[in-house]
Amino acid sequence: MVAIDGIDGSGKSILADRLAKVFAADGLGTVLFHVDDFRRPVDWARTDRAEVDLYYDEYYDLDALDRCLCAFQNGDGTTQAALFDQPSGRVGPLREIDLTGAAVAIVEGIFVRRLPAVLNSAVVMVIETSASEARRRLLVRDSAKGRSQAEIAHRIAARYVPAQDRYRASLDPHRSPAVVIDNERPTAARLLSLDSARVPPVVERAVRRLLGWQGNR
């Protein structure tokens, strides 16, 4: 299991997709899970809780995602989940996720290290991007979804940044990631560190191929 962590806008989804293709090219069956698929509808107009708390505690169904990861770990052929449908803003019906032949599971998204399955057994990769570059990407990404610049700026200030601050404060400082990637320039992502003692050879080969990094650790 490989978990890809990073702040909003750091480029986790793109790198996860590319890594899955590298594994596939090596003949390894791969299942890819996105934290964003495990969302719940939230009433942001509620006044009983701060917006950041709604985002951190209620917006993501991490329990459902963890059950899927446990199914992979257990060698189950299938698992089930009700995934979020972005166009409608609703959770869809329960559907089957095929795990047959999956040798690798990749899970990407914010807060992935809150998942017990990740803490127990995943190779954790952290994608590093400056706050200013991540903000620029978020403005471009969310503008394409029809959101105004003011709305995007509000989300960044009221949800994304304070939630990440809370998340980082909750992490065990003794559990450093096994892989750290600098993704300030997506066309030239760089491997900053890789702990071979904690990264299986098949994952290390895939990461090196993904980034074309052949330097010293």
C-alpha positions in Angstrom: 0.0 0.0 0.0 1.3 3.4 -1.0 -0.2 6.6 0.6 0.4 9.9 -1.1 0.0 12.9 1.3 0.4 16.7 0.8 -1.4 20.0 1.1 -4.4 21.0 -1.1 -3.0 21.8 -4.5 0.3 20.0 -4.1 -0.3 17.6 -7.0 -1.1 14.4 -5.3 -3.7 13.2 -7.7 -1.6 13.7 -10.8 1.4 11.9 -9.3 -0.8 9.1 -8.0 -2.2 8.5 -11.5 1.3 8.5 -13.0 2.6 6.1 -10.3 -0.3 3.8 -11.0 0.7 3.7 -14.7 4.3 2.9 -13.8 3.1 -0.1 -11.7 0.8 -1.2 -14.5 3.7 -1.1 -17.0 5.6 -3.4 -14.6 2.7 -5.8 -14.8 1.4 -5.1 -11.3 -2.3 -4.9 -10.8 -3.1 -1.6 -9.1 -6.1 -0.1 -7.4 -6.2 3.6 -6.8 -8.3 5.3 -4.1 -8.9 9.0 -3.9 -9.9 10.6 -0.6 -12.1 13.1 -2.6 -14.3 10.2 -3.7 -15.2 9.6 0.0 -17.0 12.8 0.8 -20.3 13.6 2.5 -22.7 16.5 1.8 -22.2 19.2 4.4 -24.4 22.2 5.3 -21.8 24.9 5.3 -24.4 27.4 6.6 -24.5 25.7 10.0 -23.6 28.0 12.8 -23.0 25.4 15.5 -19.5 24.6 14.3 -16.6 26.5 12.6 -16.2 25.8 8.9 -12.8 24.3 9.4 -14.2 21.8 11.9 -16.9 20.8 9.5 -14.3 20.3 6.8 -11.9 18.4 9.0 -14.4 16.2 11.0 -17.4 15.7 8.7 -16.6 16.3 5.1 -14.7 13.1 4.5 -15.9 9.6 5.2 -12.5 8.3 6.2 -14.0 5.2 7.9 -15.5 4.1 4.6 -12.2 4.5 2.9 -10.3 2.7 5.6 -12.7 -0.3 5.2 -11.8 -0.4 1.5 -8.1 -0.4 2.3 -8.6 -3.1 4.9 -10.4 -5.2 2.3 -7.3 -4.9 0.0 -5.0 -5.8 2.9 -7.2 -8.9 3.7 -6.9 -10.1 0.1 -10.6 -9.7 -0.6 -11.6 -9.9 -4.3 -14.1 -7.0 -4.0 -15.2 -4.3 -1.6 -18.1 -1.9 -1.6 -18.4 1.9 -1.1 -20.9 4.7 -1.8 -18.8 7.2 -3.6 -19.4 11.0 -3.8 -20.8 12.3 -7.1 -19.4 15.7 -7.6 -21.9 17.0 -10.3 -24.9 16.3 -8.0 -23.1 17.0 -4.8 -24.6 13.8 -3.3 -23.3 10.3 -2.3 -24.1 7.8 -4.9 -25.5 4.3 -4.4 -23.4 1.5 -2.9 -21.2 0.0 -5.6 -18.7 -2.7 -5.9 -15.0 -2.0 -6.3 -13.0 -4.8 -8.0 -9.8 -5.7 -6.1 -9.1 -8.9 -8.1 -5.4 -9.2 -9.0 -4.5 -5.9 -7.2 -0.9 -6.2 -5.9 -0.6 -2.6 -5.1 -3.1 -0.1 -3.6 -2.5 3.6 -3.9 -4.4 6.0 -1.7 -4.0 9.7 -2.3 -5.5 12.8 -0.8 -5.4 15.1 2.2 -5.5 13.6 5.7 -4.4 10.1 4.5 -2.3 9.6 7.6 -5.5 9.7 9.7 -6.4 6.3 8.2 -5.5 3.4 10.5 -4.7 1.2 7.5 -2.2 3.7 6.3 -0.6 4.1 9.8 -0.3 0.3 10.1 1.3 -0.6 6.8 1.5 2.0 4.1 4.6 3.4 2.4 3.9 7.1 3.0 5.0 9.6 0.3 4.7 13.3 1.0 4.5 15.7 -1.9 6.0 19.1 -1.0 4.8 22.3 -2.7 5.0 25.9 -1.4 1.9 27.5 -0.1 2.0 30.1 -2.8 2.3 27.6 -5.7 -0.5 25.4 -4.2 -2.7 28.5 -3.9 -2.1 29.4 -7.6 -3.1 25.8 -8.6 -6.2 25.9 -6.5 -7.3 29.1 -8.1 -6.8 27.7 -11.5 -8.4 24.3 -10.7 -11.5 25.7 -8.9 -12.0 28.5 -11.4 -12.4 25.8 -14.0 -15.3 24.4 -11.8 -17.1 27.7 -12.1 -16.2 29.0 -8.7 -15.5 32.7 -8.2 -12.1 34.0 -7.1 -13.7 35.2 -3.9 -15.2 31.8 -3.1 -12.0 30.0 -3.7 -10.1 32.5 -1.5 -12.7 31.9 1.2 -12.3 28.1 1.0 -8.5 28.4 1.2 -8.6 30.7 4.2 -11.5 29.1 6.1 -11.0 25.4 5.3 -7.9 24.3 3.5 -5.1 26.2 5.4 -6.4 25.9 9.0 -7.4 22.2 8.4 -3.8 21.4 7.3 -2.5 23.2 10.3 -4.6 21.0 12.5 -3.6 17.9 10.6 0.1 18.6 10.8 -0.2 19.3 14.5 -1.9 15.9 15.1 0.8 13.8 13.3 3.2 11.8 15.2 6.5 13.7 14.9 8.5 10.4 15.1 6.7 8.9 12.1 8.5 10.6 9.2 7.4 9.8 5.6 9.4 7.1 3.8 9.5 9.2 0.6 9.5 13.0 0.1 9.1 14.6 -3.3 9.5 18.2 -4.3 6.6 19.0 -6.7 7.1 22.8 -7.0 7.5 22.2 -10.7 5.3 19.4 -11.8 7.2 18.9 -15.0 10.4 18.4 -13.0 9.4 16.8 -9.7 12.4 15.9 -7.6 13.0 13.1 -5.1 14.3 14.7 -1.9 14.6 11.6 0.2 13.8 7.9 0.1 14.4 5.5 3.0 15.2 2.2 1.3 14.8 0.4 4.6 11.1 1.2 4.7 10.3 1.1 1.0 9.8 -2.2 -0.8 12.1 -2.6 -3.9 9.1 -2.7 -6.2 8.0 0.7 -4.9 11.5 2.2 -4.9 11.9 1.1 -8.6 8.6 2.7 -9.5 9.4 5.9 -7.8 12.8 6.2 -9.4 11.3 5.5 -12.8 8.5 8.0 -12.2 10.9 10.8 -11.4 14.0 9.7 -13.4 16.0 10.2 -10.2 19.3 8.3 -10.1 21.2 10.3 -7.5 22.4 9.4 -4.1 19.9 9.1 -1.2 
